[in-house]
């Protein structure tokens, strides 16, 4: 197999969302497959790198703008995150100068918050969007919904591929438990939601459906983990519906607490109304063998098999959510079957080794495509 020199350019404006997870994990897997990888756009050490490579000269403690370092690395292929980001512009510039392919990775804009990220994207479209579109060899979208977003932004569909986003299945796995629910007086079965407590997340629908079903019993608790401006009104709603005592409000769990919290739950609820809302929490729940009740949206249909690992439910429809909770709560055997299938789906579609193998194929094809036009035709004279 061909060993590639791969430069990963992380968008510094989305470091928390992308660079902390996707780029380091992808780099680690590609290193394990024999490639040489170097990260740019973040502090040294965030993205794993090959031990045989010399240090890249740093500028001001980071390599975000280190053009000499990227040039000196002499990559075979450049991978840049976010199709209209400064990383994409830098990748396009270096790809042209060094005559190597540019592969862009897009995870999609979040549905809520992150105004700076949206501003940078608009600026990118105006300043360097056409340049990046002309340069990119491949665009990797993490799902079909993101692919459509990128297509609307002017990138050619023929240059796109759709790949999933990976998970560390040794971290998110069945059989874990957390002391957090017990500390907050949670006993019995747990219907869990993790995410911002905001309007547009469908949490009022979830509370109403909970109040119509297992919220009237003493053996189920609805646990909402997160912070946000809608917390006060949702507490009032729970009290008015008579289930305030069966609701628990926890702060957003730390990264190291989340696997155990998912492992302690009985069902995971993702009632969002927004198509652009991310799917990371759903994927992590499935990896932990936790059945999922999710809004029926384009992105979630790629993850949740109806009556396979959970249920897809009409967004914002209290009656539909009532029926879904009632069905899921009524049969431990069904939940056990869903749990087994959830972990199976995660292993087949979401593990980093599986995802990295697909990325590797895309990168090798991009390098081969770049080399073909440069090759002299058979019989040609110099």
N, C-alpha and C positions, 0 to 999 in steps of 0.2 A: 504494500500500500504506500502511496506517496505521502511523505511527511511535509506538511505545510508550515510556513511561518505566518502566523495569524496575528494581526493587530486588532485589538478590541477597543473601540472608542466609545466611552460612556458619556452621555449628555450630563454635564454637571448640574443642570437645573432639575433633573429627575433622579439624582443619585439615590435618594432614599427609596424611591419606588422601583427603579430598575437596577441601578448599579449594585445595590446591596445584596441582591438575590440572583437575578438572572445572569448577569455578566460573570460574576465570580463562579457560579455553578457551572456555566457553560465552559469557562476557561479550565476549570478543574477536570471536567470530563474530556475535553479535547487534549489536554496534557496527558491524561491517562491513555489516550489513543495514539500517542506518539508524536503529536504535533508540538511545535514551539509557539508559545502564546505570550503576548505582551499586552498589558492594559495601559490605556491612556485616558486622561480626563478625570482622574481621581487620585487620591493620595497613594503613595507606594504601599504595597501590602494588601490593599483591598481586593485586588484581582490577582489570583495566583499566577505565577510565571515560571518559566523553565529555569532550572537551577544552573544550566550550562551557559546562559546568556549573561553578558556583562551588564552592569548597572547602566540605566539610561540617565544622562545628566538631567538634573532637576532644575526647575525655575521657580524660585519662591516657595519651595516645599511641595510643589505638585508638578504634574506633567500635563496639566490641562491644555496649555498652549505650546507644548514643546515640539515644535516642528523639526528642529535638528534631530531630536531623539527618535521621532517617528521615521524620518528619512534614514537615519543611521541603522534602524532596525531592519530595513529592507524587507518588508513583508511580501508574501506571495498574494495575500488577499487582505483587504481591510473590511472589518465589520463595524458599523456605526449604529448607535441606538437612536431612535426617533427620527423619522424621515425628514423633518424640517428643522432639526435642532442644530446648534453650533457644531456638535459632533458630526452630523451629516455633512455640513459644509466643509469642515476640516478633512473628513474622509474623502469627499469628492475632490478636493484640491490635491491631496497627496496621491490619490489613485490616478489622477491624470498625469501628474508629474512623474510618477514612478511606473506608469503603464501597468497597473494591476487592477483587478476587479474590485468593485465596491458592492458590498452586501449590506443592506439596511434592515434593521430589526425594529418592528413597530408593535407596541402592546396596546396602543389606543389611549386617547385622552380619558382621564377619570371623569365620572359623572358629576362629582361634587368638588368644590374647592379648587385649590392650586391655580389661582389667577395668574401668577407669574409664569407658570408653564404655558398657559394659553396665550399670554402676551408674546412670549418668546416664539411660539409657533407662528403667530400672525406675522411677526417681524421676519421670521425665517422664510415664510411664503413670499413676502415682498422682496427681500434682499437676495436670497440665494435659492429659492425654490426651483426655478427653471434650470439653474446650473446643476443642482443635485439630481433632478429628474433625468437630465440628459446623460449624466455620468453613471447612475446606478445600474449595475448588472442584474441584481436580484433584490427583491424586497420580500422579507419574511414577515408575514402577519401571524399573530398568535391564534387567531380564529377567523371565521368567515365574516363576522361583524366588523372586525378591525380591517380586514381586507377591503370591505366595501368602503369604509372610511378613507382608506388610503387611495382607493380608486377615485373617490370624489375629489380628492386633493390633487388629482391630475397625473398620478402615476399609472403607467400602462399595466393593464391586467395581465398581459402576457409575460410580464417580468416578475409576477408575484407567485409566491408559494405560501401555503398555509400550514404552519406547524404549531403544535401545542407548546405549552410552557411547562417545564419540568418541576418536580418536587423531590426533596430528599426523603425517600420512603423509609429510611432508617430513623429519621426524626419523627415524621408523622406516620404513625403505625397503630394498629389495634392493640388493646390490652393496657393502655396507659390510664392513669387516674390522677386527679388533682385534689389537694386539700381546699382549694378556693370555695367550692360550693358549700362544704361543711362549715367553713368559717362564717359564712353568711346565712347559716341556718337552713340550707337547702337539703331536704330529705326526699327520698323517693325518686320518681322519674323526672327527667330534666329536658325541657324543650328550650334549646339554646339559640340565641342570635348574637353574633359578634359583628360590630361595625358602628359607624357614627350614628348617633341618635338625632336624626334630622328629618325634616319634611321631605317627602318623596321616597323614603325608604320603605313605605308600606307597613310601618310598625303599628299604626292605628288599626289597620285591617287585621294584623296578627293578634293584637290584644282583644279585639272584638270577637274573633273566631275562637280564641282561647277561652274567653268568658262563656261562650255558648257551649263549650265541650268540656275538656278535662279541667278547666279552671274552676269548675264547680265541685271538683273532688279534692280530697286532701293529699293525694299521692302524686300529684304533678305540680311542677313549678316552672313558670316561664322566666328564664334568666336572660336579661338583656345586658350585654357587655359593651361598653363604649361611652363616649361623651358626646355632648352636642346640645344645641339650643332647644330641641323638642322634648327634652326629658321632663320638664315641669308639666307641660300639657298632657303628656302621655301618662304620667302618674295620676293626674286628676281623672283622666279617662278610666284608668284601671279601678280607682276608688269608686267612681260613679257606677261602673258595671259590676261592682261587688267582688272583684278579684284582686284588689290591691294587696291583700295579704299573701297571695300566691305569686306575686311578681317580685323579682329580686333584680336590683340594679347594681352591677359591678363595674368598676373601672376597666378600661381597655386592658386586657392582659398583656404582660410582657411577652416577648417572642418565646422565651424559654418556658413560659407557663401555658402557652396556647395548646400544644399537643396533649398535655394532660387534661386540660379543660375539655377539649373535644372528646377525649376518651371517656370522660365522666358523664357525658350527655347521653340521652336516649334518642333524640331527634335533633336535627339542625334545621333552622328555619331561615330562608333567604327570601323575604317577601318584597324585594325592591320593585319599584315602578319604572326604574330607569334602565334602558337598554345598555347605556354606556357604563353602568356600574360594573366593577370588575368581578371576576369569578374566583379569585385566589382563595377566599374563605371556603367556597364550595369544594374546590379541589382538595384543600387540606382536610376538610371533613370527610370526604370520600376516602382519602388515604388512611384515615384513622378508623375506617370501617363504620362511619356514622351515617345512617340514612338521612337523606336530604329532602325537605319539602321546599321547593323553589318556585318562584314566579316563572311562568311559561314565556320565556323570551328567547330570541334567536341564539344568544350566547349560551344560555343554560341548556338549551336542547342538545347541544354538542356534548354535554357532561352528564346529564341526569336521564337515565332510562326510566320511563314511567313504569311503575310496578316492578322495576328491576333493582334499582338502588334507591328508590324514593318515589316522589310524585312531582309532576309539573302542574302548577295551579294558576288559574287566571289571575293576573295582577290586579290588586285592588278590589277583588270580588269577595266580600265577606262570606257569602254562602258557600262559594267554592272552597275557601280556606277552612271553613267549618267542616265541610265534608272530608277534606283531606286530613285534617287533624283527627277527626273521629275515626276514619279508616285506619290511619297509622297507629293510633292508640289502642285500637280494639284487638290487635293480634300480635302477640309477642313472636309467634312463628314467622309472620310476614316480616317483621322488623329484623329478625335474625337472618332471614334470606336476603333482605336488602343489604344488610351489613356485609355479608360475604361477597355479594356482587360488587358493592362499592369498592372494597379493597382490590378485588380482581380487576375492575376497570382502571383503578389508579395504577396498578402494576403494569397493565398492558399499554396504557396510553400516556401516563404522566411521569414515569420514572425518568430521572436525568439520563441514565445510560441509553434509554430508548430515544429520547429527544435529541441527545447529542449525536447519535448515529445519523439521524435525519439531517441535522445541521451539517455534519461532516460531508454527507452526500451533496448538499447544496453548494458548499464551499469548493469541493473538488470539481463539480460541474462548472462553477463560475470561473475557476482558474483555467480549466480546459477550454472553455469558450473564449477566454481572453487570448489564449495562446494560438488558437486555430487561425485567426486572420493574420497573425504575425508570421505564420509558417509560409515559406516560399512554395508555390505550386510545384508539383512534380514535373521535372523537365525544364523548369525555368532557369534562365541564366542570370548571373549576378553582374 
